[in-house]
Amino acid sequence: MRVLIVDDEPAIRRTTRIAVEAAGHAGVEAPNAARALKAVEETPFDVCFLDVKLGQDDGLEVLQRLLAVAPSLAVVMFTAYANVATAVEAMRRGAFDFIPKPFTPEQIRGVLGKVTKTRALETRVEQLEAQIASEAPAIDVSSAEPGPQRALQIAFKAAESNATILILGPSGTGKSVLAREVHRRSAQRDAAFVTVHCPSLSRELLESELFGHVKGAFTGAITDTIGKVAAAEGGTLFLDEIGEIPLEIQPKLLRLLQEREYERVGETKPRHANVRLIAATNRALAEEVKAGRFREDLFYRLNVISVTLPGLRERPGDLQRFAANYLAFFAASLGKPVKAFSPVVAAAFAGYEWPGNLRELRNVIERAVILAPGDTIELNDLPEQFHGPASAVITVGSRVSLDDLEGEHIRRVLQSARNLDDAAKTLGIDPATLYRKRQKLGLI
Ligand SMILES: Nc1ncnc2c1ncn2[C@@H]1O[C@H](COP(=O)(O)OP(=O)(O)OP(=O)(O)O)[C@@H](O)[C@H]1O
């Protein structure tokens, strides 16, 4: 690493440089603020040892100027023994660490070791983040439909505050994805995002998972655990499937929401929580309240800001964009030259119910890209549910409008036709009219 040593005392600079070089790093000395700033402007440094009392200059101010030029510089302050307050202030302003004077070469080596370790962890986190991003399709939080558009707007506006958000919607509509996105857009983005999947645990385990427990609180509690509320301190706690949280735990959750207080299992000491809560459920919570399975007070407390993500069937204006994004992603990651959906497939997608919503769309497209022999996804590449009759509800003579009947007829003809000309001929309309009708039906 390249290490800059900033101190107005030549003897301190020299002993520090010797310790730095003995640890295998390159040391450069600067006697004052001006020379230090010039040095970091000219060449990159990894670490800087900086004296708090730098002759005429205030070390804390120099710290800020150095970080403004080189934000990733790890600045270690040399402080007088008695001056703990200055050291705390330096850390608050972004210093990496501090060493009280007088110090030993071991302390210099120790702090350099700490910087190396932190840097290695940061690089690893960046690599893992890049790997995760390359293994999953990009998140698309936009919508061409007014309903979800409004829901997303509300969620992103609420992200800026510390407000609790309730996300409703059927399975696979992207509630967890939206919760993460809210966290990413919040002031707490650098702190943890912690998920508790409520239905996966028994009542006892869920309570301990949330609030932690002390050793001996129950059989099997062999050590103290802090719980996920504490793990999310300063960040976001996401309660997935909150509709399934047992009634016995609900008052504790209400207290957490209202008073930000909780207790570990087996302890009576109240603890304070500084977390933003996001909850999601695919259950109709109001119905759960009526049925006595969900506390009314908790429901009202959660329901202050609630957004609903509709099913994919109610987002025809978004279906094609999501499908195209998934296609591009899986074609690239699987190394296949698949570029498009056949018109028949587009029609089948538009006519399908999508009970599994975005999750199902993603899986269907991944499978189709794997199976497609050519550059276009054909009906044959789709799973069984796309091969049956399009819809049992819209049939001749059933209580549907002429428009719906026409739409359904066009979809079915498109599914069975050899190509678009063939479909236009069967329908008795010219290809341009068919094009306009497909457009109106959201098939292109
Ligand atoms: N905005 C989005 N952009 C791209 N893909 C998405 C988006 N939202 C969801 N998905 C895809 O759908 C999958 C399911 O999303 P998610 O787990 O957030 O749904 P959910 O509503 O929380 O489901 P459940 O109710 O079953 O827990 C994700 O893994 C992702 O592949």
The ligand as an ORCA input file, in Angstrom:
! r2SCAN-3c Opt
* xyz 0 1
  N     -39.505     -5.400    -10.555
  C     -39.052     -6.559    -10.998
  N     -38.240     -6.614    -12.068
  C     -37.793     -7.813    -12.523
  N     -38.091     -8.983    -11.946
  C     -38.896     -8.998    -10.885
  C     -39.428     -7.782    -10.347
  N     -40.201     -8.080     -9.293
  C     -40.159     -9.420     -9.167
  N     -39.380     -9.977    -10.104
  C     -39.111    -11.420    -10.292
  O     -40.110    -12.169     -9.636
  C     -39.560    -12.985     -8.603
  C     -40.487    -12.960     -7.412
  O     -40.439    -11.693     -6.783
  P     -40.717    -11.524     -5.229
  O     -40.107    -12.639     -4.454
  O     -40.340    -10.129     -4.857
  O     -42.300    -11.682     -5.200
  P     -43.252    -11.667     -3.931
  O     -44.444    -10.863     -4.314
  O     -42.501    -11.230     -2.716
  O     -43.627    -13.201     -3.836
  P     -44.219    -14.056     -2.586
  O     -45.529    -13.424     -2.208
  O     -44.388    -15.422     -3.152
  O     -43.178    -13.976     -1.492
  C     -38.176    -12.373     -8.332
  O     -37.256    -13.328     -7.931
  C     -37.793    -11.791     -9.650
  O     -37.226    -12.799    -10.453
*
